[in-house]
Structure formats: C-alpha cells, structure tokens
Amino acid sequence: MASQEQSYKAGEAKGQAQEKTGQMIDTTKQKGQEAKDKACETAQSAEGQARESKDKTGSYLSEKTGAAKEKTSEMGQTAKEKALGATQATKEKASEMSQAGKDKTGGVLQKTGEQVKDMAQGVADTVKRSIGMADTDEHANTTKGDY
C-alpha cells in the first residue's frame, strides 16, 4: 500500500503544483493587465496634456499674432493719416504762396503799366507842344516827377 499512498501523495502534489501554477499565471496576467492599463492611462493623460498645451500655445500665439496685426494696422493707418495731413498742408501752403505771388505780380504789372501809360502820354504831349499841335495848356502843367 505504500505505493498507493505514494501515488496518492504524488497526485496530490501534482494537483497542488498545477493549482499553484494556475494561480501564479493568473496573478501574472492580472499584473500584466494592470501595467497595460496604467501605461494606456498614462499615455492618454500625456496626450491630453499635450493637446491642452498645444491649444493654449495656439491660442496664445493666435492672440499675440492678432494683437501684432492690429498694432501694425493702427500704425499704418496713423502713418497714412499723417501723410494725408502733410500733403494737404503742403497743397494749402503752395496755394497761398501762389496767390501771394499772383497778387504781388499783378500789383507790380499794374503799377508798371500805369507808369508806362503816363510816360507815353507825357511824351505825346511833349511832341504835340513841340510841333505846335497842343490843344490846350492843361498838359503844360505836367511835370517830369509824375512819371
């Protein structure tokens, strides 16, 4: 009977070993699944953080780019307005100077014309008197200082 008892013990040991092996395999599978789940969770968290960081960075850059565009546009508009103002002021000054020149030239030409007319009249009167064709003596009172 010793061999039956040995066989029984051997079978019992084999069963225990199989059960222990099964438990170890299950434990290893469970730990492997937990590690896999943890790695997946970490990857998803990192992906979410990266996406959030990208969104914040994109939003920040978009905000800064928009502000820079707006500032550039404002500066361009200001420069355009200043240029238009300077152009208008230059046109007005040129017009004033032109008018002043015309007024001055007109006055000089009118005065010169009157002087030439007076001189011609004086010469004509002198010639008429010298050849005896003067109608009256009223032109005899004209002096050379009137020219």
MARTOR-12862 format. One record per residue (C-alpha): x, y, z. Coordinates in pm, 1 decimal. Example, Ala and Ser with C-alpha at 12.3 -4.5 7.8 and 13.67 -1.06 7.14 Angstrom:
2
+----------+----------+----------+
:        X :        Y :        Z :
+----------+----------+----------+
:   1230.0 :   -450.0 :    780.0 :
:   1367.0 :   -106.0 :    714.0 :
+----------+----------+----------+
END
This chain:
147
+----------+----------+----------+
:        X :        Y :        Z :
+----------+----------+----------+
:      0.0 :      0.0 :      0.0 :
:    286.6 :    213.6 :     20.9 :
:    278.8 :    261.9 :   -347.4 :
:    -82.9 :    366.7 :   -342.2 :
:    -12.8 :    612.3 :    -74.1 :
:    285.2 :    738.9 :   -269.0 :
:     74.1 :    760.4 :   -580.5 :
:   -191.0 :    948.1 :   -387.7 :
:     64.9 :   1189.7 :   -244.2 :
:    226.9 :   1229.9 :   -583.5 :
:   -114.3 :   1305.4 :   -739.6 :
:   -195.1 :   1540.4 :   -459.0 :
:    141.4 :   1719.6 :   -500.6 :
:     86.5 :   1736.8 :   -875.7 :
:   -261.7 :   1887.0 :   -824.3 :
:   -128.3 :   2139.8 :   -578.7 :
:    154.1 :   2229.1 :   -814.9 :
:    -91.7 :   2272.1 :  -1101.3 :
:   -316.7 :   2489.1 :   -888.9 :
:    -22.2 :   2694.3 :   -766.2 :
:     98.9 :   2735.0 :  -1127.5 :
:   -250.6 :   2841.1 :  -1235.1 :
:   -264.8 :   3095.3 :   -953.3 :
:     77.2 :   3231.8 :  -1046.9 :
:    -25.5 :   3256.7 :  -1412.4 :
:   -347.3 :   3436.2 :  -1316.5 :
:   -158.4 :   3672.9 :  -1086.2 :
:     98.0 :   3743.3 :  -1359.6 :
:   -180.5 :   3801.4 :  -1616.0 :
:   -360.1 :   4032.5 :  -1375.0 :
:    -43.9 :   4232.0 :  -1301.4 :
:     34.6 :   4247.3 :  -1673.3 :
:   -316.1 :   4378.6 :  -1746.8 :
:   -284.2 :   4634.5 :  -1465.2 :
:     51.3 :   4751.1 :  -1605.5 :
:   -101.9 :   4769.8 :  -1954.0 :
:   -399.3 :   4969.8 :  -1824.5 :
:   -169.4 :   5203.0 :  -1628.4 :
:     52.2 :   5258.5 :  -1935.9 :
:   -253.7 :   5327.4 :  -2151.9 :
:   -393.0 :   5567.6 :  -1891.3 :
:    -57.6 :   5747.2 :  -1866.4 :
:    -34.8 :   5773.7 :  -2246.3 :
:   -387.2 :   5913.8 :  -2268.6 :
:   -314.8 :   6162.0 :  -1991.0 :
:      6.2 :   6271.5 :  -2163.8 :
:   -179.9 :   6304.3 :  -2493.2 :
:   -449.3 :   6513.4 :  -2325.1 :
:   -190.1 :   6735.8 :  -2161.6 :
:     -5.7 :   6773.6 :  -2490.7 :
:   -329.9 :   6863.8 :  -2667.9 :
:   -419.4 :   7110.9 :  -2392.4 :
:    -71.4 :   7262.3 :  -2406.3 :
:    -94.2 :   7284.2 :  -2785.1 :
:   -434.8 :   7452.0 :  -2758.6 :
:   -304.1 :   7700.4 :  -2502.3 :
:      4.9 :   7769.3 :  -2710.0 :
:   -200.2 :   7803.7 :  -3027.5 :
:   -444.0 :   8031.9 :  -2852.1 :
:   -161.0 :   8237.1 :  -2704.7 :
:     15.8 :   8264.6 :  -3039.5 :
:   -308.2 :   8345.7 :  -3214.8 :
:   -379.3 :   8613.4 :  -2957.1 :
:    -31.2 :   8763.9 :  -2989.0 :
:    -39.8 :   8744.1 :  -3369.5 :
:   -378.0 :   8915.4 :  -3374.8 :
:   -252.2 :   9188.1 :  -3143.9 :
:     56.2 :   9238.5 :  -3360.8 :
:   -157.3 :   9257.6 :  -3676.0 :
:   -387.9 :   9508.8 :  -3509.8 :
:    -95.2 :   9722.8 :  -3389.2 :
:     61.4 :   9713.8 :  -3736.7 :
:   -268.9 :   9812.8 :  -3893.0 :
:   -308.9 :  10101.0 :  -3647.5 :
:     44.1 :  10222.6 :  -3716.0 :
:    -17.4 :  10203.2 :  -4091.3 :
:   -340.7 :  10398.2 :  -4058.4 :
:   -170.1 :  10661.4 :  -3843.6 :
:    111.8 :  10697.0 :  -4095.8 :
:   -141.6 :  10724.8 :  -4378.1 :
:   -334.6 :  10995.9 :  -4193.1 :
:    -15.4 :  11188.9 :  -4119.6 :
:     90.6 :  11165.4 :  -4483.1 :
:   -250.1 :  11289.6 :  -4598.2 :
:   -233.3 :  11576.7 :  -4348.3 :
:    115.7 :  11672.1 :  -4462.5 :
:      7.3 :  11656.0 :  -4826.7 :
:   -294.7 :  11876.7 :  -4757.4 :
:    -83.8 :  12128.1 :  -4562.2 :
:    168.9 :  12138.7 :  -4846.7 :
:   -106.8 :  12197.0 :  -5103.2 :
:   -255.0 :  12477.2 :  -4892.5 :
:     83.4 :  12644.5 :  -4841.7 :
:    163.3 :  12618.0 :  -5214.0 :
:   -176.1 :  12768.8 :  -5299.3 :
:   -121.6 :  13056.6 :  -5054.3 :
:    226.1 :  13122.0 :  -5192.7 :
:     97.9 :  13107.8 :  -5548.5 :
:   -182.5 :  13352.1 :  -5470.2 :
:     59.9 :  13586.7 :  -5292.4 :
:    288.8 :  13571.4 :  -5596.1 :
:     -0.7 :  13644.1 :  -5829.9 :
:   -115.6 :  13935.5 :  -5614.7 :
:    232.9 :  14080.5 :  -5595.5 :
:    298.7 :  14027.0 :  -5967.0 :
:    -39.8 :  14171.7 :  -6058.6 :
:     25.4 :  14481.1 :  -5848.1 :
:    370.9 :  14530.9 :  -5996.6 :
:    241.5 :  14484.9 :  -6350.7 :
:    -46.7 :  14724.7 :  -6291.7 :
:    182.0 :  14989.8 :  -6143.8 :
:    431.9 :  14942.2 :  -6427.7 :
:    152.0 :  14965.5 :  -6684.4 :
:     26.3 :  15289.0 :  -6532.7 :
:    379.5 :  15431.3 :  -6531.0 :
:    433.4 :  15336.4 :  -6896.4 :
:     95.4 :  15484.9 :  -6990.4 :
:    173.9 :  15808.0 :  -6804.5 :
:    517.6 :  15829.1 :  -6967.1 :
:    372.7 :  15770.5 :  -7313.7 :
:    110.8 :  16038.1 :  -7253.0 :
:    383.7 :  16274.2 :  -7136.7 :
:    593.7 :  16203.8 :  -7444.5 :
:    291.0 :  16251.1 :  -7670.4 :
:    207.0 :  16583.8 :  -7503.7 :
:    568.3 :  16698.4 :  -7532.7 :
:    580.3 :  16609.1 :  -7902.2 :
:    246.2 :  16786.1 :  -7965.5 :
:    369.4 :  17101.1 :  -7788.8 :
:    699.2 :  17098.9 :  -7971.0 :
:    528.8 :  17082.8 :  -8311.8 :
:    252.8 :  17320.0 :  -8210.2 :
:    -34.3 :  17074.2 :  -8206.9 :
:   -125.6 :  17101.9 :  -7838.0 :
:   -498.5 :  17174.6 :  -7790.5 :
:   -477.7 :  17348.4 :  -7457.4 :
:   -234.1 :  17442.5 :  -7193.5 :
:   -364.5 :  17197.4 :  -6937.3 :
:    -91.2 :  16944.0 :  -7021.6 :
:    177.8 :  17207.9 :  -6982.5 :
:    142.5 :  17181.1 :  -6605.6 :
:    257.8 :  16816.3 :  -6611.0 :
:    596.2 :  16771.4 :  -6454.3 :
:    855.2 :  16501.3 :  -6501.5 :
:    813.9 :  16389.3 :  -6140.1 :
:    467.8 :  16248.0 :  -6215.6 :
:    612.0 :  15958.3 :  -6411.8 :
+----------+----------+----------+
END
